Amino acid sequence: MKFGVSYFGNRILEYVETDMRLLKTIGFDFVVHTYSENDFEFYEKTMHEIVKITKDEGLEAWLDPWGLGGFFGGEAYSSWVLKYSNICQIDSIFERVPAACPNNDMFRKLISTWIKSAAESGADFIFWDEPHFYQHFSKSGLWCCRCASCVKKFNELYNSKFPLKKSTRIKFFKMESIIDFLSFATDTAEKENIRNAICILPEAEESFLTKVASLPNLEILATDPYGILFGKPLKDYVKNETRKLQRAAKKYGKKTQIWTQAFKVPHENHKEVIKAMDIPLKLGADSIAVWGYKACKYISSISSEFPDELWGMIEEWVMKNEENK
């Protein structure tokens, strides 16, 4: 059993060193550092130094392609979709959206440059964070993607024209497109001697999770059942998503990882968060991680209501269970 936490919002090295030392003292085993396009362009050497500091403190260092191309999760904007507009997904009414298509060759080339930098940093893992097609939250019924890359690939796979309406075949095609992209990404990372973990959004179909688990260069399959965020009964939500993930991972001998929500947590849910962390622990998940450091008090849009109190409870939980490992 390993314990981890995400870390972002700070690029001042002396403070990073203090924080990493604290996390090691508490009992954490790994830290997921977000590595956005902004970091890649302006902080590359700094990020490499952050990885070194993390490992020097005795922690595993992971890098997260946070918001890259708008295809991965994270509170980070993508400049790639502006610089290389041809990589963008096209929605069902033929409008460009601010997210790259996983079937686009240029996007894959950009990802390859990022992977090379991640590997050069000496990081232990790439944490492929919530890969997904763009979702229209303000316009119901719209879907992605029908860009030229998707149309070409669909025609090659099915020898038929790309449909105008969403269908079961489109749903399957989108899942296969994500699998194919993740196969490319994990294979590329393996060639650069960096290990792979993939976090799939909760409520994914078990058949999809099983296909992700089948990727030969994947080591850890993860999900993030943030019940408070999604308005779900937290205990049952975490239990059901953990068991589903474990069934998929077991078929291919992959390790499992469950993420705990420590952002946007109302005060009345503090105890519920801690109880929810016990569930994957009891069910035998291989690692449990928290998003994010200090209950995200430094990013006001998603900070928990009383972050210091919640983080203190998380620290106590980790220290207690570190002793029992």
Order of alpha helices (4+ residues) and beta strands (2+ residues): beta-alpha-beta-alpha-alpha-beta-alpha-beta-beta-alpha-beta-alpha-alpha-beta-alpha-beta-alpha-alpha-beta-alpha-beta-alpha
